Amino acid sequence: MTWVLLLVVTMVTSSVLWLVWMLVPTGHDADRRSSAPARTPAVLPQQGSGTNRVALLDGPMNGRAKGEEGGALDPFDALLLQTRLSAVVSNVRELEDDPTAYARTTRLLACQLAYDALLAEACGLAGIEVDRRRPMDESERFREESELVSRGWTW
């Protein structure tokens, strides 16, 4: 009887773990869900007080932000970008509210870099002039956010 119970517990545990493992998305699943081109990771800035805008704007996802004409603007691109901005902002708020978070400073820096990159891409979509040669500072970030809000963007 002990062997049967051990066998049943092992099979149930294995089945549950397999189901949980199937819920974890893989790179193949992401490719099936969207036909968007692969995105290059942002390069961390060198020592300095601001974000390296040139490094953040390199890559296929920021074609419009660099001024390249890629055809008509898809309204779902703007919606997707606003959703991504909202996710990054909520992640920053969670990290700021939790002083015991593991690697909090590093994660906040990564979130800020992601937010700056998304903000630059949003400015490119909205037709706002972005000075990519200057490091990103609080006043430039505020100017870009104000311009986006004045054009009806929310996040």
N, C-alpha and C positions, 0 to 999 in steps of 0.2 A: 504494500500500500504506500509506503514511503517513496518508493521509486516512481510510482504513478503520479503522486503529488509533486515530486521534484520535476518530472517530465512536463506536467501541465504548467507549472509555474514558469519553467524555462521557456516553453513555447509561447505563453502569453506575454512574457516580458520581451521576448524577441520580436513578436508581432507588434507590440506597442512601439518599441524602439524603431522598427522598420517604418511604421506609419509616420512617426515623428520625423525621421530622416527624409521621407518622401515630401514632407511639407517645406523643407529647406530649399529655396530657389537656387538654381545653378546658373552658370553663364549661358548654357544652352537654352534654359527656360526664358531668360531675358531676351535672347536673340529671337525666339519665337514670338514673344509678346510685342516687340517693337521692331520696326525696320530701320530705326535710326542708326547712323554710322557709329562705329566704336569711338568712344571718347578718350582723349588722352588725359592722363592725370596732370593736375596742376603742379608746377614746380615751386618748391618752397623758396621764399625770397632769401637773399643774402642778408647779412647783418645790416640793420638799419631800422628806421623808425616806422616805415610804412610798408605797404604791400607792393611787390613788383608787378605792376599792371601788365607789362609786356609779357612776362612769363605766364600770367593768368589768361591772357587773350590768345595765346598760341594754341592751335588745335582746330579740328574740323567743326566743333560745336559752336565756335564763335565767328563764323564767316561773316555774318551781318554786322557784328560788332566791329570788325576790322574794315568795314566799308565795302565789302564785296557784294555784288548783286547776285542773288541766288534765285531770282524769280519773284513771284507774288508772295506776299506775307500770308502765312497760314495763321488764322486766329487761334488755332489750337496750340501753336508754338508759344504764343503769349500766355495762354492759360496754363500750359505745362510749366512754363518758367515761373509764373506766379505761385503755382503749387509747390515747386521746388524751393522757392524763396521762403514760403510759409513753413516748410518742413525744417529748413536750416535755422530760421528764427526761433521756432519752438524748441529745437535742439539746444540752441544757445541759452534760451531761458531756463531749460531744465538743468543745464550744467551750472548756470549762475546760481540757481536756487539750491543746488546740492553741493555743499562745501566738502563732502566726504567722497566725491566721485574720484575714481581711479584715473590718474594722469589727466587731471582736470585742466591744467594750463595748456598742455599739448593739444587736447581735444578742443579747447576754446580757440586756440590759434588755427587749427584746421577748419573749424566752423567759420571763423572770420575770413579765412582765405576763400572758402567755398562761397560765402556770402558776397565777398567782393567780386569774385568771378561771375556769379549769377547777376549781380547788380550791373556789371559792365555789359553782360550779354543783354540784359533787359534794356539798358540805355541804347544799345545798338539796334534792337528791335523797335524801340520807340522813336528813333531818330535823334537822340540826344548826343551832343558832342562829348566825347570822352577823351580826356588827355591821358594817353596810355604811357607817356614817357616819364611822368611824375609819379613818385610813390603815392599810394593811397593814404590820405590822412582823414581825420574826422570831418573837417570842413568840406572836403571834396565828396566824401560819402554822404554827408548831409545834403549837399547841393544836388547830387544825383537822385537821392531819395525824394527830395522835394520836387524835382522836375518830373519824376515818374508819377508821384501822387497827383501833381497838377494835371497830368495827362490821363488820369483815371485808373491808374494801376493800384491794386490793393494786394497786400500779402500778409 
